[in-house]
């Protein structure tokens, strides 16, 4: 009996510790949960009690993260200090700010500033990439959000701008392109030139992200403003957006803002 009570108490303490690591940002009926000790990753995004992002628990399959672009500079796996490091946390004037350690490989530090716009119903995330090296660098910001392999993805782009053509079954519909989630035995990824927004519809909800619209030549080499990655099988999808490829002097930083909206589907 004593052993059972002790184990139960330990389990409660461990659960409390996990909960204590997480921070929340709320606007209206929307709650975003972030873990600063695990790369300041967004673990959950709910409208009331309904979840919209992936809750799988094997590596690189859940939540929403942030990387630097182009990927060819680090390839794989994701840079640990940026993707999984322990971020410092400061809360001030309605902003929740999380800052990473410096990446040993890339010499960048990442800052994520979470705030809300109650009037607009948005959660506002400003990502900063800080060049902590002693040389000039070129880099672009890149947000990656994993969602269940269900529902639909849509954005404003010419169908012919999606490459490779035909890899994912996009259709032109109501002035936008739309992809209905499907299943295949291989991983697939497309690039597209969007118009500064990207939406995902599932579980009675619509998640829309808004960001700066890139012009031709602004994305990093072999990258794009909008990307969609579909993992093989019935697992998860990544909806991705990138900012402009920017030159940073030593000590200089770039800021890139993404506005998140989560609303019931009409």
C-alpha positions, 0 to 999 in steps of 0.5 A: 500500500505504501509503495502504491501511495509513493508511486502515485505521489511521484507520478503527481509530482512528475506530472506537475513538473511537466505542466510547470515547464509549459507556458500558455498564450490565450486570446478569446477561446484559443489557447497556445501551449509552448514548452521553453525547455524543449526548443520553445516548441508549440505543443498544442493549439486549441479552440476551447477543447478542440486540438488542431496540431499533431499530438503524435509523440515520436520525434519530429512528428508533433507540434510547431517548431522553427528552423533557419533556411536554407536547410542545406546549411544543416541538412538533418537532424534539426539543429539541437540548440534551436529545435530542442534547446532550453530557452530562457523565458522573460514575460513583460508587458503582455509579451512572452519572450523565449531565447535559445542558446547559441547554435554551436554549428550555425552561430545563430541565436533564436528569439520567439516573442509571443503576444496577442491581438485581442481586437483581431483575435490573433496570436502573434509570433515574432521570430528573430534570428541573431547572428552571433558569429564574427562574419556576415551571414545570409539566412531566412526564417522558417516556421514548421507546423505539424498537423494530422494527415486529415482535412484540407490545406489551401492558399493563394497561388497559381496551380502551375507555381506548385512544384514538383507538379502533380506530386500532391493533388492540388486543385484550383477552387474558389480562387485558391489552391486546395489539397485534400489530405491523402495517403501514400507509401513515400514522403512528399514535399512541394514548394509554392509561391503564395500570397502571404497566407496559408490555411489548414481545415480539420476537426471543425476548425480552420487555422490560418497563418499570415506573414509577409508575402515574398516576391520573386528572388526573396526566398532562400536558394531552393526554398519557397514562401510556402511548403507542404510536406506529407509524411508517408502513411497516415501520420502527419503533414507539415505546413510551412512558411518562410521569410526573406533571405536576408544578409546579417552582419555580425551581431545583427538580427532579422525579425519575422512575424506570423499571425495565427488565427484559429476559428470554427469552420463555417 
